Amino acid sequence: MKCPKCKSLMVSEQFSDYEQSGELNFSGWRCLSCGLILDPIILMHRARKKDGRTTDLLKEILAGVGK
């Protein structure tokens, strides 16, 4: 997958958030070049802000998360 910001390679990664509820693990994508992080929640919020429809990028991310 290519980064929407810099068009470089993005890799699937497991993330941990210890601030919210003690421990929360989630899958997402991180750009190897610019460090942009995308996950299904980020993409859903971005899609809603645009026009309420699911974008092609969101579909691609959701299809690849958890593989």
FIBAKE-75458 format. One record per residue: y, x, z of N, C-alpha, C in turn. Coordinates in Angstrom, 1 decimal. Each point is the difference from the previous one (the first is absolute). Example, Ala and Ser with C-alpha at 12.3 -4.5 7.8 and 13.67 -1.06 7.14 Angstrom:
REM residues 2
<node n_y="-5.7" n_x="13.2" n_z="7.8" ca_y="1.2" ca_x="-0.9" ca_z="0.0" c_y="1.2" c_x="0.9" c_z="0.0"/>
<node n_y="1.1" n_x="-0.4" n_z="-0.7" ca_y="1.1" ca_x="0.9" ca_z="0.0" c_y="1.1" c_x="-0.8" c_z="0.8"/>
This chain:
REM residues 67
<node n_y="-1.2" n_x="0.8" n_z="0.0" ca_y="1.2" ca_x="-0.8" ca_z="0.0" c_y="1.2" c_x="0.9" c_z="0.0"/>
<node n_y="1.1" n_x="-0.5" n_z="-0.7" ca_y="1.2" ca_x="0.8" ca_z="0.0" c_y="1.1" c_x="-0.6" c_z="0.9"/>
<node n_y="0.8" n_x="0.8" n_z="0.6" ca_y="1.0" ca_x="-0.4" ca_z="0.9" c_y="1.1" c_x="-0.7" c_z="-0.7"/>
<node n_y="0.4" n_x="-1.2" n_z="0.5" ca_y="1.1" ca_x="-0.8" ca_z="-0.7" c_y="1.3" c_x="0.7" c_z="0.1"/>
<node n_y="0.2" n_x="0.9" n_z="1.0" ca_y="1.3" ca_x="0.7" ca_z="0.2" c_y="0.1" c_x="1.2" c_z="-0.9"/>
<node n_y="-1.0" n_x="0.9" n_z="0.0" ca_y="0.1" ca_x="1.3" ca_z="-0.7" c_y="-1.0" c_x="0.2" c_z="-1.1"/>
<node n_y="-0.9" n_x="-0.9" n_z="-0.2" ca_y="-1.1" ca_x="0.0" ca_z="-1.0" c_y="-1.0" c_x="1.1" c_z="0.2"/>
<node n_y="-0.1" n_x="0.5" n_z="1.2" ca_y="-1.0" ca_x="1.0" ca_z="0.4" c_y="-1.3" c_x="-0.6" c_z="0.5"/>
<node n_y="-1.0" n_x="0.7" n_z="0.3" ca_y="-1.2" ca_x="-0.5" ca_z="0.4" c_y="0.0" c_x="-0.5" c_z="1.5"/>
<node n_y="-0.6" n_x="-1.2" n_z="0.1" ca_y="-0.1" ca_x="-0.6" ca_z="1.4" c_y="-1.5" c_x="0.1" c_z="0.4"/>
<node n_y="-0.3" n_x="0.2" n_z="1.2" ca_y="-1.3" ca_x="0.0" ca_z="0.5" c_y="-0.2" c_x="-1.0" c_z="1.1"/>
<node n_y="-1.3" n_x="-0.6" n_z="0.1" ca_y="-0.3" ca_x="-0.9" ca_z="1.0" c_y="-0.1" c_x="0.7" c_z="1.4"/>
<node n_y="0.5" n_x="-0.6" n_z="1.0" ca_y="0.0" ca_x="0.6" ca_z="1.3" c_y="-0.2" c_x="-1.0" c_z="1.1"/>
<node n_y="-0.6" n_x="0.4" n_z="1.1" ca_y="0.0" ca_x="-0.9" ca_z="1.2" c_y="1.1" c_x="0.4" c_z="1.0"/>
<node n_y="0.8" n_x="-1.0" n_z="0.4" ca_y="1.1" ca_x="0.3" ca_z="0.9" c_y="-0.3" c_x="-0.6" c_z="1.4"/>
<node n_y="0.7" n_x="0.5" n_z="1.0" ca_y="-0.1" ca_x="-0.6" ca_z="1.4" c_y="1.4" c_x="-0.2" c_z="0.5"/>
<node n_y="0.1" n_x="-1.2" n_z="0.6" ca_y="1.3" ca_x="-0.3" ca_z="0.6" c_y="-0.2" c_x="-0.3" c_z="1.5"/>
<node n_y="0.4" n_x="1.0" n_z="0.8" ca_y="-0.2" ca_x="-0.1" ca_z="1.5" c_y="1.1" c_x="-0.7" c_z="0.7"/>
<node n_y="1.1" n_x="-0.4" n_z="-0.6" ca_y="1.1" ca_x="-0.6" ca_z="0.6" c_y="-0.1" c_x="-1.5" c_z="0.2"/>
<node n_y="-0.6" n_x="-0.7" n_z="-0.9" ca_y="0.0" ca_x="-1.4" ca_z="0.0" c_y="-0.9" c_x="-0.6" c_z="1.1"/>
<node n_y="-1.3" n_x="0.2" n_z="-0.1" ca_y="-0.9" ca_x="-0.6" ca_z="0.9" c_y="-1.0" c_x="1.0" c_z="0.6"/>
<node n_y="0.3" n_x="1.2" n_z="0.2" ca_y="-0.9" ca_x="1.0" ca_z="0.6" c_y="-0.6" c_x="0.8" c_z="-1.1"/>
<node n_y="-0.7" n_x="-0.7" n_z="-1.0" ca_y="-0.6" ca_x="0.7" ca_z="-1.1" c_y="-0.3" c_x="-0.9" c_z="-1.1"/>
<node n_y="0.6" n_x="0.2" n_z="-1.2" ca_y="-0.2" ca_x="-0.8" ca_z="-1.2" c_y="-0.3" c_x="1.0" c_z="-1.1"/>
<node n_y="-1.1" n_x="-0.2" n_z="-0.6" ca_y="-0.4" ca_x="0.8" ca_z="-1.2" c_y="0.1" c_x="-0.8" c_z="-1.3"/>
<node n_y="0.6" n_x="0.5" n_z="-1.0" ca_y="0.1" ca_x="-0.7" ca_z="-1.3" c_y="-0.1" c_x="1.0" c_z="-1.1"/>
<node n_y="-0.4" n_x="-0.6" n_z="-1.2" ca_y="-0.1" ca_x="0.8" ca_z="-1.2" c_y="1.3" c_x="-0.1" c_z="-0.8"/>
<node n_y="0.3" n_x="1.0" n_z="-0.7" ca_y="1.2" ca_x="0.0" ca_z="-0.9" c_y="0.0" c_x="1.1" c_z="-1.0"/>
<node n_y="1.1" n_x="0.2" n_z="-0.6" ca_y="0.1" ca_x="1.1" ca_z="-1.0" c_y="1.2" c_x="0.9" c_z="0.3"/>
<node n_y="-0.2" n_x="1.3" n_z="-0.2" ca_y="1.1" ca_x="1.0" ca_z="0.3" c_y="0.2" c_x="0.8" c_z="-1.2"/>
<node n_y="1.3" n_x="0.2" n_z="-0.4" ca_y="0.3" ca_x="0.9" ca_z="-1.2" c_y="-0.1" c_x="1.4" c_z="0.5"/>
<node n_y="-0.7" n_x="0.8" n_z="-0.8" ca_y="-0.1" ca_x="1.5" ca_z="0.3" c_y="1.3" c_x="0.7" c_z="-0.2"/>
<node n_y="0.9" n_x="-0.5" n_z="-0.8" ca_y="1.2" ca_x="0.7" ca_z="-0.4" c_y="1.2" c_x="-0.4" c_z="0.9"/>
<node n_y="0.3" n_x="-1.3" n_z="0.1" ca_y="1.2" ca_x="-0.4" ca_z="0.7" c_y="-0.3" c_x="-0.6" c_z="1.4"/>
<node n_y="-1.3" n_x="-0.3" n_z="0.3" ca_y="-0.4" ca_x="-0.5" ca_z="1.3" c_y="0.1" c_x="-1.5" c_z="0.2"/>
<node n_y="0.4" n_x="-0.7" n_z="-1.1" ca_y="0.1" ca_x="-1.5" ca_z="0.1" c_y="-1.4" c_x="-0.5" c_z="0.5"/>
<node n_y="0.1" n_x="-1.0" n_z="1.0" ca_y="-1.2" ca_x="-0.6" ca_z="0.5" c_y="0.1" c_x="-1.5" c_z="-0.4"/>
<node n_y="-1.1" n_x="-0.5" n_z="-0.6" ca_y="-0.1" ca_x="-1.4" ca_z="-0.3" c_y="-1.3" c_x="-0.6" c_z="0.6"/>
<node n_y="0.1" n_x="-1.2" n_z="0.5" ca_y="-1.2" ca_x="-0.7" ca_z="0.5" c_y="0.2" c_x="-1.5" c_z="-0.4"/>
<node n_y="-1.0" n_x="-0.8" n_z="0.2" ca_y="0.1" ca_x="-1.4" ca_z="-0.4" c_y="1.2" c_x="-0.7" c_z="0.6"/>
<node n_y="0.3" n_x="0.2" n_z="1.3" ca_y="1.1" ca_x="-0.7" ca_z="0.6" c_y="1.3" c_x="0.4" c_z="-0.6"/>
<node n_y="0.3" n_x="1.3" n_z="-0.2" ca_y="1.2" ca_x="0.4" ca_z="-0.7" c_y="0.1" c_x="-0.6" c_z="-1.3"/>
<node n_y="-1.1" n_x="0.0" n_z="-0.8" ca_y="0.1" ca_x="-0.6" ca_z="-1.4" c_y="0.2" c_x="-1.5" c_z="0.0"/>
<node n_y="-0.6" n_x="-0.7" n_z="1.0" ca_y="0.2" ca_x="-1.4" ca_z="0.1" c_y="1.5" c_x="-0.4" c_z="0.3"/>
<node n_y="0.6" n_x="0.8" n_z="0.9" ca_y="1.4" ca_x="-0.2" ca_z="0.3" c_y="0.9" c_x="0.3" c_z="-1.2"/>
<node n_y="-0.3" n_x="1.0" n_z="-0.7" ca_y="0.8" ca_x="0.4" ca_z="-1.2" c_y="-0.2" c_x="-1.1" c_z="-1.1"/>
<node n_y="-1.2" n_x="-0.5" n_z="-0.2" ca_y="-0.2" ca_x="-1.0" ca_z="-1.0" c_y="0.7" c_x="-1.3" c_z="0.4"/>
<node n_y="0.1" n_x="-0.4" n_z="1.2" ca_y="0.7" ca_x="-1.2" ca_z="0.5" c_y="1.5" c_x="0.1" c_z="-0.3"/>
<node n_y="0.5" n_x="1.3" n_z="0.3" ca_y="1.4" ca_x="0.2" ca_z="-0.2" c_y="0.4" c_x="-0.2" c_z="-1.5"/>
<node n_y="-0.9" n_x="0.4" n_z="-0.9" ca_y="0.4" ca_x="-0.1" ca_z="-1.4" c_y="0.0" c_x="-1.4" c_z="-0.5"/>
<node n_y="-1.1" n_x="-0.7" n_z="0.0" ca_y="0.0" ca_x="-1.4" ca_z="-0.5" c_y="-1.1" c_x="-0.8" c_z="0.5"/>
<node n_y="-0.7" n_x="0.5" n_z="1.0" ca_y="-1.0" ca_x="-0.8" ca_z="0.6" c_y="-1.4" c_x="0.1" c_z="-0.6"/>
<node n_y="-0.1" n_x="0.7" n_z="-1.1" ca_y="-1.3" ca_x="0.2" ca_z="-0.7" c_y="-0.6" c_x="1.3" c_z="0.3"/>
<node n_y="-1.3" n_x="0.1" n_z="-0.2" ca_y="-0.7" ca_x="1.2" ca_z="0.2" c_y="0.2" c_x="0.9" c_z="-1.2"/>
<node n_y="0.4" n_x="1.3" n_z="0.3" ca_y="0.3" ca_x="0.9" ca_z="-1.1" c_y="-1.3" c_x="0.7" c_z="-0.4"/>
<node n_y="0.0" n_x="0.6" n_z="-1.2" ca_y="-1.1" ca_x="0.8" ca_z="-0.5" c_y="-0.3" c_x="1.1" c_z="1.0"/>
<node n_y="1.0" n_x="0.7" n_z="0.5" ca_y="-0.2" ca_x="1.1" ca_z="0.9" c_y="-0.8" c_x="-0.5" c_z="1.3"/>
<node n_y="0.4" n_x="-1.1" n_z="0.5" ca_y="-0.6" ca_x="-0.6" ca_z="1.2" c_y="-1.5" c_x="-0.3" c_z="-0.3"/>
<node n_y="-0.3" n_x="-0.6" n_z="-1.2" ca_y="-1.4" ca_x="-0.2" ca_z="-0.3" c_y="-0.8" c_x="1.2" c_z="-0.1"/>
<node n_y="0.6" n_x="1.1" n_z="-0.6" ca_y="-0.7" ca_x="1.3" ca_z="-0.1" c_y="-0.3" c_x="0.6" c_z="1.4"/>
<node n_y="1.0" n_x="-0.1" n_z="0.9" ca_y="-0.2" ca_x="0.6" ca_z="1.3" c_y="-1.0" c_x="-0.8" c_z="0.8"/>
<node n_y="0.0" n_x="-1.3" n_z="-0.1" ca_y="-0.9" ca_x="-0.9" ca_z="0.8" c_y="-1.4" c_x="0.2" c_z="-0.6"/>
<node n_y="-0.2" n_x="0.3" n_z="-1.2" ca_y="-1.3" ca_x="0.2" ca_z="-0.6" c_y="-0.6" c_x="1.3" c_z="0.4"/>
<node n_y="0.9" n_x="1.0" n_z="0.3" ca_y="-0.5" ca_x="1.4" ca_z="0.4" c_y="-0.1" c_x="0.2" c_z="1.4"/>
<node n_y="0.6" n_x="-0.8" n_z="0.9" ca_y="0.0" ca_x="0.3" ca_z="1.4" c_y="-1.3" c_x="-0.3" c_z="0.6"/>
<node n_y="-0.5" n_x="0.9" n_z="0.8" ca_y="-1.3" ca_x="-0.1" ca_z="0.6" c_y="-1.2" c_x="0.6" c_z="-0.7"/>
<node n_y="0.3" n_x="0.6" n_z="-1.2" ca_y="-1.1" ca_x="0.6" ca_z="-0.8" c_y="-0.2" c_x="1.4" c_z="0.4"/>
